[in-house]
Amino acid sequence: MKKLIAIVIPVILLFVTATGYGQTNKKTETIKVYGNCDMCKATIEGSLKKKDGVISKKWDQKSLMLTVTYDATKITVKQIAQKVADVGYDNEHATATDAKYNGLHKCCKYERPKKEK
């Protein structure tokens, strides 16, 4: 009986661990992100990393929409937006600092949306 328990318990633990491992709460959102060019695209998309819970990201230059799929157990849409703002790009959820915006390449300096007071 002890041998059976010694085998069954590790198998159960392995099964429970394996079924819970890798589960995500996958969500897809779109965020309006201001920018102009392919360099903007590379910087915007490059600001979002898989290690932070981002599964996929694609910024469309014409529509200014960033489509991002992410693990909601690791990151929120507001945190994603802040990561984009942190590299100089205003978006519907976060605003880049003037210093970050001013540090963008001249072709990347988009017309900034007016700040609401």
N, C-alpha and C positions, 0 to 999 in steps of 0.2 A: 504493500500500500504506500509506504514512504517513497519507494522508487517511482511509482505512478505519479504521486503528488510532485516529486522533484522534477518530473518531465512535464507534467501538465501546466504547472504554474508558469514556468518560463515561456512556454508556448503561448499561453494566454496573454502574458505581458508583451511578448513580441507582436502578437496580433493587434492588441490595443494600441501599442506604440505605432505600428506600421499604418493602421487605418487613420490615425490622427495626424501623422506626419505629412507635411506638404499640403495640407488643406488650406485653402485661401477663401477669402470673401472677395471674390473678383468683381470689380466694378469698372464701368467705362463711363467717362465724362468728357464733355467738351468745354473748353475754356477759351474765351477770346483773349488772344495775346497779340499785342502790337509789335510790328517788326516790318522789315522791308525785303530782305534778300536771302540768298542761300546761306550766307554767313550767319544771318539771324537764325535761320532754321537749324544750323549745326549747333549754335550756342544754346538755343532754347531746348532742343531735344537733348543736348549733351548735359544740361543741368539736372536731368532726371535719370537716376541710376537704379538698376535692378536691385542692388543691395538695400535700397531704401523702400522697396516694395513696388516699384514701377515695373510693370510687365511689358508694356509697349507704349510708344509715344510717336505721334506724327503731327507736325505743325504744317498747315497749309498756308502758303504765302498769299494766295488770292483771297481766301475767306478770312484769314487771320485766326483760324480756329485750330486749337491744339486738341487732338483726340488722344486721351490717355487712358490706358487700362492699368489698374493697380490693385494691390492687395489691401483692402480696407482694414485689415487687422494690423497693418504695419504703417500706413500713411493715410492722411485725409486729403481731400481735394484742396483745402485751404493751405496745407503744408506744401502740396505740389505747386500751387500758385506762388507761394512765397519763395520756393526754390528758383522759380523762373524769374521772379522780381529781383532776387539776389544777384542775378547775372546781368541785370539792366533792363529787363523787359516788363513794362506795365501790363497788367491784365485785369480782368473783371473782378478779381478777388484780392489783389495785392499791387502795390505801387513800388517801383524801383526807387532807390534813393537817387537824388540828383547826381551824386558822385559816381554811382554805377552807370547811370544813363550817360553822363558826360564822358565816361571812359569807353563808350562804344565807338567802334570804327565809324568814320563819317558817313559811309553808305548805310549804316545800320540805325542812324538817328531818325527815328520815325516821328511823326507829329504826335506829341503826347496828348492824351485826353485831358480835358480840363478837370481839375480837382474840384469835387463838391465841397462846399463850405458848410 
